Amino acid sequence: MDVMSTTEMTTTWQIRAIDPAVLEELRRRDDAGNPPRLLTDEEGGSPLRCCLRPVRPGERMALVAYAPLRRWARETGADPGPYEELGPVFIHPEPCAGPESAGYPAAVHGSRRVLRAYSADGRILGGRLTEPEEVADPESATGVLAEVYADPDVALVHVRAVEFGCFTFEIRRL
């Protein structure tokens, strides 16, 4: 499910989990050509990229390789070249309802993240490290996104975990 967010009537963007059609492909073969690895998270807490929430204790998940810039480039005609990355993400092994709420996902409020900005042609424009207090609630997270999107060349932002560098979700300028 896609979520719209607008800040001060000047910038509009869309916060996106992995698209359901892409998830179906990843559940058969991931972007590295491998079948998904099915796991159970006994303690819970692993971040799901299909619905932007943590895995519940004892919940099943699939670990797959995902190339978010490659997927975006196919849609837009961009050429990320050396910026294309392939990395691990957790998804539900079966279709789910997608994100439960609007805006910056509550599951990552108050967590350090890196926001990587890309131009429409696929070049990386820079990054922004967020501290927990900067994204502690929807209003503060929206303020940080407004700062990143103040650069008119930013077309896409990837939100990534600091510790592992994993893709968490994307935000597209509309």
C-alpha positions in Angstrom: 0.0 0.0 0.0 1.4 3.4 -1.0 1.2 6.3 1.4 1.1 10.0 0.4 2.7 12.7 2.5 2.8 16.4 1.8 4.7 19.1 3.6 3.8 22.8 3.5 2.3 22.5 0.1 5.7 22.6 -1.6 6.9 19.0 -1.8 4.8 15.9 -2.3 6.3 12.4 -2.0 5.2 8.9 -1.7 6.4 6.5 1.0 6.6 3.0 -0.5 7.1 -0.5 0.8 8.2 -3.1 -1.9 5.5 -3.2 -4.5 3.2 -6.3 -4.3 4.0 -7.4 -7.8 7.7 -7.3 -7.1 7.1 -9.2 -3.8 5.5 -12.0 -5.8 8.6 -12.2 -8.0 10.9 -12.2 -5.0 8.9 -15.0 -3.4 9.7 -17.2 -6.4 13.3 -16.0 -7.2 15.1 -13.1 -5.6 17.1 -10.5 -7.5 20.2 -12.7 -7.2 18.3 -15.6 -8.9 18.0 -17.6 -5.7 14.8 -19.1 -4.0 13.8 -17.3 -0.8 15.2 -18.6 2.5 12.3 -19.3 4.8 12.9 -18.5 8.5 11.1 -18.1 11.8 11.9 -15.2 14.0 11.4 -16.7 17.4 12.1 -13.4 19.3 10.5 -11.0 16.7 11.8 -7.7 15.7 13.2 -8.3 12.2 12.0 -5.5 9.9 9.6 -6.6 7.1 9.8 -4.6 3.9 6.4 -5.7 2.6 4.4 -4.1 5.4 7.0 -1.8 7.1 6.6 -3.4 10.6 8.7 -5.7 12.7 8.2 -9.5 12.6 6.1 -10.7 15.6 7.7 -13.4 17.8 7.3 -16.8 16.1 6.3 -15.3 12.8 7.5 -16.8 9.5 9.5 -14.6 7.1 11.5 -15.0 3.9 15.0 -13.6 3.4 15.6 -12.5 -0.2 18.1 -10.4 -2.1 16.6 -7.2 -3.4 18.0 -4.6 -5.9 15.8 -1.5 -5.3 17.6 0.8 -7.7 17.5 -1.8 -10.5 13.7 -2.1 -10.0 13.3 1.7 -10.0 15.5 2.1 -13.1 13.3 -0.3 -15.0 10.3 1.8 -14.3 11.8 5.2 -14.9 14.6 4.6 -17.5 17.3 5.8 -15.0 20.8 4.3 -15.1 22.1 3.8 -11.6 25.3 2.2 -12.9 27.7 1.6 -10.1 25.2 2.8 -7.5 23.0 -0.3 -8.1 23.1 -2.5 -5.0 21.8 -5.9 -4.1 21.1 -6.6 -0.5 19.1 -8.8 1.9 15.6 -7.9 3.0 12.9 -9.7 5.0 9.4 -10.1 3.6 6.4 -12.2 4.4 6.5 -15.5 2.5 2.8 -15.0 1.5 1.0 -11.8 0.5 0.1 -9.4 3.3 -2.0 -6.3 3.6 1.0 -3.9 3.3 1.7 -0.9 5.6 -0.9 -0.3 8.3 -0.7 3.4 8.5 0.1 6.6 6.6 3.3 8.5 6.7 6.8 7.7 7.9 6.4 4.1 9.3 5.9 4.0 13.0 8.1 0.9 13.2 11.2 3.0 12.4 10.3 6.1 14.5 13.1 6.8 16.9 15.7 4.7 15.0 18.9 5.9 13.4 18.6 5.7 9.6 20.5 6.9 6.6 18.5 8.6 3.9 20.2 8.2 0.5 19.1 10.7 -2.2 19.2 9.9 -5.9 18.6 12.0 -9.0 16.1 11.1 -11.7 19.0 9.7 -13.8 20.1 7.3 -11.0 23.1 9.2 -9.6 23.5 9.4 -5.8 23.3 12.9 -4.6 24.2 12.4 -1.0 23.1 11.0 2.3 21.6 12.2 5.5 22.1 10.4 8.8 19.1 10.7 11.1 19.4 10.5 14.9 16.5 8.9 16.9 15.1 12.2 18.1 14.9 13.5 14.5 12.5 10.8 13.5 10.8 10.2 16.8 7.4 11.0 15.5 5.6 11.7 12.2 6.0 15.4 12.4 9.7 15.4 13.0 10.3 12.7 10.3 8.3 14.8 7.8 10.6 17.7 8.6 13.7 15.7 7.9 12.2 14.5 4.6 11.3 18.1 3.7 15.0 19.0 4.2 16.1 16.2 1.9 13.5 17.1 -0.8 14.4 20.8 -0.6 17.0 19.9 -3.3 15.0 20.0 -6.5 17.3 17.3 -8.1 16.2 14.7 -5.5 13.8 12.2 -7.2 14.1 9.2 -4.9 15.3 8.6 -1.4 16.2 5.2 0.1 15.9 4.8 3.8 18.4 2.3 5.1 19.3 0.8 8.5 22.5 2.3 9.9 23.9 -0.9 11.5 23.6 -3.2 8.5 23.0 -0.8 5.6 19.9 -2.7 4.6 17.2 -1.1 2.4 14.2 -0.3 4.6 11.8 1.6 2.2 11.8 4.2 -0.5 10.3 7.6 -0.8 9.6 9.0 -4.3 9.0 12.6 -5.3 5.7 13.0 -7.1 
